[in-house]
Amino acid sequence: PKQRRESHTNNNNNTDNTAIIAEDLTRIAENTLDSGSR
């Protein structure tokens, strides 16, 4: 997995965390679809 979780000290903390969560959910969804198609 890519390392994305650096400690955030800027004012975009919530935005950055939301983007990280969105990427994680996207990856989980893709993995789920891959598992279902086998």
Residue pairs with C-beta under 8 A, 6 or more apart in sequence:
4 20
4 23
5 20
8 16
8 17
10 16
